[in-house]
Amino acid sequence: MKNIIILIAVTYLLVVSAAYSNEVPDNAYRSGNNWYCNNGYRKQGNKCIKINVPENAYASGANWYCNNGYKKVQSKCIEMTPQEKQQQLKAIAAQRARAVNRKIEGQTFSLRDIERKCEVYKYSDSYGDIECSGSGLRIVERKCEAYFSDPTNGEMECSGELRSISGDCSVEMYSDNYGELSCY
């Protein structure tokens, strides 16, 4: 019995050791026992290969997408006609309206509620508190704050169950100490 326990322990150590001994290739990062390619790279065997992103496009994960005002034609992004651009802008506006009005999972409020009932109090060059009217948004005050990239602009960052809305609202200061939130 003692030999079986030792054999199981040794086998376990070998498996765990093998999982962590796998080197993470260039342009990748480790998460738990696995590694993943950085943005703009795709996995090929044990390497991360840079994806070819055409002009007027951007990388997202292992894929690329055309910038606004451009459309994918084979492996290029070509400029849209004025009519296509108009349609795209309407579609983007509709998508943003749906996103702002959607209820936040597990909550009774939407991004629009945050935008209308909350503001930012800037207490340092880099940070600010979110202040909201109405008790339904107290969790936003507790779980979110503002981070400033420059003196007048920043983003909302949240923790815990509100982490999914981090970055969905930007901050624009209208005085030295107070700013408004614009959510999308």
Sequence and secondary structure as in RCSB ss.txt:
>XXXX:A:sequence
MKNIIILIAVTYLLVVSAAYSNEVPDNAYRSGNNWYCNNGYRKQGNKCIKINVPENAYASGANWYCNNGYKKVQS
KCIEMTPQEKQQQLKAIAAQRARAVNRKIEGQTFSLRDIERKCEVYKYSDSYGDIECSGSGLRIVERKCEAYFSD
PTNGEMECSGELRSISGDCSVEMYSDNYGELSCY
>XXXX:A:secstr
 HHHHHHHHHHHHHHHHHHHHS   TTEEEETTEEEE TTEEEETTEEEE    TTEEEETTEEEE TTEEEETT
EEEE  HHHHHHHHHHHHHHHHHHHHSB TTSS BHHHHHHHEEEEE SSSEEEEEESSGGGHHHHHHEEEEESS
SSEEEEEE GGGGGGTTSEEEEESSSSEEEEEE 
